[in-house]
Amino acid sequence: MSSYMTVSKPKNTASLSQLGNLYQYLIALKICIESADGAILNIEQYGDITTEDYNYEIKHHADPKCNLNGTHIDFWKSLSNWVNNRILLSSHSKFILLTSAIVNNNSSFYAWNQSTPEEKFTIISSILEGINSSNHAYSTIRPYLNNVFEFDDSYTKDDLLGVLEKLVIKHSFENAESLYSSLLEHSAFIFAKDNKRPALIRSLIGFIVEKGVYSPTEWDIEVNEFKEFLREQARKLVNNEVLDFPDLKIDTEIDTDTYDKDFIKKIVDIPYPEKVSEAAENYTYTQNVLLVMAERNPHVLKEFSKQVNEAGIQLSDIKEVICLEIEDIDARKLIKKSKILYNKASLQVKTGQNVPSNIQKGIIHTHIDQSDFHWKIKAEDIED
């Protein structure tokens, strides 16, 4: 029986996918803080990360025992990508497969980095031979194998040898949790107290993510600009200011289902119909910003949830004060006080420093939509 066996893989989940994205951004962050002035880092153009000299494929695995064996898709997909981009990346000295997977001493790749291009070609040819003699289809990696080994006038064995010469496997790299922990202790953040460093890293990741939102096809991080942003965050920490989170400018179209949400119904219930359109717009904008940011930086979800909860606390306090001021339970006066509550909340609720006004209002509406809070003040809300 052939030694090449298929390995069952865990099903992909949203959380694992987000963790993989976060791992890529953490590595980009590490490269940025350790790069020389004037350097430029690119994300997702010809690989996961590209610097002036190196092109990286970044692979994260939640399982600490994950083994990079000869038939692992991470290797073959990365090699196929480098074959396709070999001309565009001809000036780069290394193609680096950086992975948290391990390479055992019985792996085909155990001595990879010490091998010559011809020896590397022999290694992958042996893997191909084993696959071809196996009863398994290997349908997942077969397209990449074909791309690597199908030579013609425009792509020869010598071209492949050139790619293999540059290909380095950096295996057993620290996983996302370990990398995050090591970044918390990085000397670049020595100015920040321990309890401030997580927020600092979130802000720096936000800086990296924002570049991709504005220019997804040219996701360039200029190290000089990055370091200037880091210096600004350092200044704010020293002055005991709250960190800024990047403000995204996103055009939004309001879904018709938005008008069926509870936060809209509660505005109509006041009644305050002239505020409905603005509320729907602010809510939609905030949710779309959250969607974009959370896709690239899952930490945003936790921060957003904290601000929604804080909005709820402040709303309850404002409503209580207004209710205490009401002396005459009259229907028209209660409507007026309800409108005052709505407007005071827009002006007074602050869940963080430097939160854009429309997002702040969107946070308020998110809380209203998720809670039993009502704008409309009723007789039972008023204490004797």
C-alpha positions in Angstrom: 0.0 0.0 0.0 1.2 3.5 -0.8 2.4 5.6 2.1 0.5 8.6 0.6 -2.8 8.7 2.4 -5.4 11.3 2.5 -5.7 13.2 5.8 -9.1 14.2 7.1 -9.3 17.9 7.7 -11.4 19.8 10.2 -14.2 21.8 8.6 -13.5 25.4 8.1 -15.3 27.7 10.5 -15.7 31.4 10.5 -13.6 31.7 13.6 -10.7 29.7 12.1 -10.9 31.8 9.0 -10.8 35.0 11.0 -7.9 33.6 13.0 -6.0 33.0 9.8 -6.5 36.6 8.7 -5.5 37.9 12.1 -2.3 35.7 11.9 -1.4 37.3 8.6 -1.9 40.8 10.0 0.1 40.0 13.2 3.0 38.9 11.0 2.7 42.0 8.8 2.8 44.0 12.1 5.9 42.2 13.2 7.6 42.9 9.8 6.6 46.5 9.9 8.1 47.2 13.3 11.3 45.4 12.5 11.8 46.8 9.0 14.2 49.6 8.1 13.0 53.1 7.3 11.9 53.5 3.7 10.7 49.9 3.4 7.3 49.1 1.8 5.2 46.0 2.7 2.5 44.8 0.3 -0.4 42.5 1.3 -2.4 40.2 -1.0 -0.9 41.2 -4.3 1.5 38.5 -5.4 1.2 36.5 -2.2 0.1 37.0 1.4 2.9 39.4 2.2 5.6 40.9 -0.1 8.6 42.9 0.9 11.4 44.3 -1.3 13.4 41.0 -1.1 10.9 38.4 0.1 7.6 37.0 -0.9 5.6 35.2 1.9 2.8 32.7 1.9 1.4 32.7 5.4 -0.3 29.5 6.8 -1.8 29.2 10.2 -3.1 26.0 11.8 -5.1 25.9 15.1 -3.9 22.3 15.6 -0.4 22.5 17.2 0.3 19.0 15.8 -0.5 19.8 12.2 2.2 18.3 10.0 3.4 19.7 6.7 3.6 16.4 4.8 4.4 15.9 1.2 0.8 16.1 0.0 -0.2 19.1 2.1 -2.1 21.7 0.1 -0.2 24.6 1.8 3.0 23.6 0.0 1.6 22.8 -3.4 -0.7 25.8 -3.6 2.1 28.1 -2.6 4.6 26.5 -5.1 2.0 26.8 -7.8 1.5 30.5 -7.0 5.2 31.2 -7.2 5.5 29.4 -10.5 2.7 31.6 -11.9 4.3 34.8 -10.5 8.0 33.9 -11.1 8.5 36.6 -13.7 6.8 39.3 -11.6 8.8 38.3 -8.6 12.1 37.7 -10.4 13.9 40.4 -8.4 13.0 38.7 -5.0 15.6 36.6 -3.4 13.4 34.3 -1.4 9.9 32.7 -1.5 9.1 31.9 2.0 6.4 29.4 3.1 5.9 30.6 6.7 3.6 28.1 8.6 2.8 27.1 12.1 2.7 23.5 10.9 5.6 21.3 12.0 7.9 19.2 9.8 8.8 15.9 11.3 12.1 14.2 10.8 10.5 11.6 8.5 8.9 14.3 6.3 9.8 14.8 2.7 10.6 18.4 3.6 12.8 17.7 6.6 16.1 18.8 4.8 14.4 21.1 2.3 16.2 24.3 3.2 19.6 22.6 3.0 18.9 21.1 -0.4 20.0 22.2 -3.8 17.5 23.1 -6.5 18.0 19.7 -8.2 17.6 17.9 -4.8 14.4 19.9 -4.2 13.2 18.9 -7.7 13.9 15.2 -6.8 11.9 15.6 -3.6 8.8 16.9 -5.3 9.1 14.5 -8.2 9.2 11.6 -5.7 6.1 13.0 -4.0 4.4 13.2 -7.4 5.4 9.6 -8.2 3.9 8.4 -4.9 0.7 10.3 -5.6 0.4 8.9 -9.1 0.9 5.4 -7.9 -1.7 5.8 -5.1 -5.4 4.8 -5.3 -6.4 8.2 -3.9 -7.4 10.9 -6.3 -5.8 13.8 -4.5 -8.3 16.0 -6.3 -7.6 19.0 -4.0 -4.0 19.3 -4.9 -4.0 17.8 -8.3 -4.6 21.2 -10.2 -1.5 22.6 -8.4 0.6 19.5 -9.2 -0.4 19.8 -12.8 0.5 23.5 -12.9 3.9 22.8 -11.4 4.9 19.9 -13.6 3.4 20.8 -17.0 6.3 22.2 -18.9 6.1 23.9 -22.3 8.1 26.5 -24.3 7.2 29.3 -21.9 7.7 27.3 -18.7 10.6 24.9 -18.5 12.2 22.7 -15.8 14.9 25.4 -15.5 12.2 27.9 -14.6 10.9 25.5 -11.9 14.5 25.0 -10.6 14.8 28.8 -10.3 11.6 28.9 -8.2 12.8 26.0 -6.0 16.1 27.7 -5.4 14.3 30.6 -3.8 11.8 28.5 -1.9 12.4 28.3 1.9 10.1 26.5 4.3 9.9 28.3 7.7 8.0 25.7 9.6 7.0 25.4 13.3 6.5 29.2 13.5 4.7 30.4 16.5 0.9 30.2 16.2 -1.4 33.2 16.5 -1.7 33.1 20.2 2.1 32.8 20.8 2.8 35.5 18.1 0.4 37.8 19.8 1.9 37.2 23.2 5.4 37.8 21.8 4.3 41.1 20.2 3.0 42.2 23.5 6.5 41.9 24.9 8.2 43.4 21.8 10.8 46.1 22.6 9.1 48.5 20.1 6.3 48.9 22.7 8.5 49.4 25.7 6.9 52.9 26.2 3.5 51.3 26.8 2.3 49.9 30.1 1.4 46.2 30.0 -2.4 46.9 30.3 -2.2 49.4 27.4 -0.4 47.1 24.9 -3.4 45.1 23.7 -5.2 48.3 22.7 -2.0 49.6 21.0 -1.7 46.4 18.9 -5.4 46.6 17.9 -4.8 50.2 16.8 -1.7 49.2 14.7 -3.6 46.3 13.1 -6.4 48.8 12.4 -3.8 51.0 10.6 -2.8 48.0 8.4 -6.4 46.9 7.7 -7.5 50.4 6.8 -4.9 50.5 3.9 -6.5 47.4 2.4 -10.0 48.9 2.7 -9.1 52.1 0.8 -6.8 50.4 -1.8 -7.5 46.6 -1.9 -5.7 46.2 -5.2 -2.6 48.1 -4.0 -2.5 47.2 -0.3 0.9 48.9 0.5 2.1 49.7 3.9 4.9 52.3 3.9 7.0 51.6 7.0 7.8 55.3 7.5 4.1 56.1 7.7 3.5 53.2 9.9 6.2 54.3 12.3 4.9 57.8 12.4 1.5 56.4 13.3 3.2 54.3 16.1 4.9 57.5 17.4 1.5 59.3 17.5 0.0 56.4 19.5 3.0 56.5 21.8 2.4 60.2 22.4 -1.3 59.6 23.2 -0.4 56.9 25.6 2.1 59.1 27.4 -0.6 61.8 27.6 -3.1 59.2 28.8 -5.3 59.6 25.8 -7.5 56.8 24.2 -6.2 55.3 21.0 -7.8 56.1 17.7 -9.4 53.4 15.7 -9.3 54.1 11.9 -12.5 55.7 10.6 -13.6 54.0 7.3 -15.5 55.9 4.6 -17.9 53.5 3.1 -20.8 54.2 0.8 -23.9 52.3 2.0 -27.2 51.5 0.6 -30.0 50.9 3.2 -31.6 47.5 3.0 -35.4 47.6 3.1 -35.3 45.1 5.9 -33.6 47.7 8.1 -36.9 49.6 8.4 -38.5 46.5 10.0 -35.9 46.4 12.8 -36.8 47.2 16.4 -34.8 50.4 16.6 -36.8 51.9 13.8 -40.1 50.7 15.3 -39.1 52.3 18.6 -38.5 55.7 16.9 -41.8 55.4 15.1 -43.5 54.6 18.4 -42.4 58.0 20.0 -43.6 59.1 17.3 -40.6 60.8 15.6 -40.9 59.9 11.9 -38.5 62.6 10.7 -35.7 60.9 12.5 -36.2 57.5 10.8 -34.1 58.0 7.7 -31.1 59.4 9.5 -31.3 56.6 12.0 -31.4 53.9 9.3 -28.5 55.5 7.5 -26.3 55.7 10.7 -27.2 52.2 11.7 -26.4 50.8 8.2 -23.1 52.7 7.9 -22.0 51.5 11.4 -22.9 47.9 10.6 -21.0 48.0 7.3 -18.0 49.5 8.9 -18.1 46.8 11.5 -18.5 44.1 8.9 -15.4 45.2 7.0 -13.3 45.7 10.1 -14.3 42.4 11.7 -13.5 40.5 8.5 -9.9 41.7 8.7 -9.6 42.2 12.5 -11.8 40.1 14.7 -10.8 42.1 17.8 -13.1 44.9 16.6 -16.2 42.8 17.5 -15.2 42.8 21.2 -14.5 46.5 21.2 -17.8 47.2 19.5 -19.7 45.1 21.9 -18.2 47.0 24.9 -19.2 50.3 23.3 -22.8 49.1 22.7 -23.0 48.1 26.4 -21.6 51.4 27.5 -24.2 53.2 25.3 -27.0 51.3 27.1 -25.8 52.4 30.5 -25.6 56.0 29.5 -29.0 55.9 27.8 -30.7 54.5 30.9 -29.1 57.3 33.0 -30.3 60.0 30.7 -33.8 58.5 30.6 -34.0 58.3 34.3 -33.1 62.0 34.8 -35.7 63.1 32.2 -38.4 61.0 33.9 -37.6 62.5 37.3 -38.1 66.0 35.8 -41.6 65.2 34.6 -44.3 66.4 36.9 -47.5 66.3 34.8 -48.3 63.1 33.0 -49.8 64.5 29.8 -49.7 62.6 26.5 -48.3 65.5 24.5 -45.7 66.3 27.1 -44.6 62.7 27.3 -44.1 62.8 23.5 -42.1 66.0 23.8 -39.9 64.5 26.6 -39.4 61.4 24.5 -38.1 63.5 21.7 -35.9 65.4 24.1 -34.5 62.0 25.3 -33.7 61.0 21.7 -31.9 64.2 20.9 -30.0 64.3 24.3 -28.8 60.8 23.7 -27.4 61.8 20.3 -25.5 64.7 21.9 -24.5 63.2 25.2 -23.8 59.5 24.8 -20.0 59.0 24.4 -18.7 55.5 24.3 -15.1 56.4 23.5 -12.9 59.3 22.4 -12.7 60.2 18.7 -15.7 58.1 17.8 -17.2 59.6 14.6 -20.7 61.1 15.2 -22.5 58.8 12.8 -20.9 55.7 14.2 -21.7 56.9 17.7 -25.3 57.2 16.7 -25.1 53.8 15.0 -23.8 52.3 18.3 -26.8 53.8 20.1 -29.2 52.3 17.5 -27.5 48.9 17.8 -28.1 48.9 21.5 -31.7 49.9 21.0 -32.2 47.1 18.5 -30.7 44.5 20.8 -32.3 45.6 24.1 -35.6 46.3 25.8 -34.9 50.1 25.9 -37.6 52.3 24.5 -37.4 55.9 23.5 -41.1 56.5 24.2 -41.6 57.6 27.8 -44.8 56.1 29.3 -46.6 56.9 32.5 -45.3 53.8 34.2 -41.7 55.0 33.6 -42.3 58.0 35.9 -41.9 57.6 39.6 -44.3 59.3 42.0 
